[in-house]
Amino acid sequence: MENGKRSSSSAGSFLLGSLIGGAAGYIAALLLAPHSGDETQAEIRAQAMALRQKANDMVLDGRRSIEEQVERGRHTVAEWLEQGSTLLDERAKELSN
């Protein structure tokens, strides 16, 4: 499970860094824009929409990754239960003999 925690922590850190970087870029664009106000606003809107889409994509990728890890965990637990059941059956046969 520790790897899963690191993976989701890394994804969260990356997402946070991306959002902070996007905000910094937004502020820099406002302060340093060589365009008119309308052009600057249109460009900022476009960049904000692109950043939003990127964040949404990252969330979806993270969700898929978590779902895959959960499914692998379920599969592993099912295997352990099957092995445990088999072991119990073998021990019960040994004891009955």
Protein Blocks (a to p, Z undefined) as FASTA:
>chain_A
ZZmmmmmmmmmmmmmmmmmmmmmmmmmmmmmocbdfklmmmmmmmmmmmmmmmmmmmmmm
mmmmmmmmmmmmmmmmmmmmmmmmmmmmmmmmmmmZZ
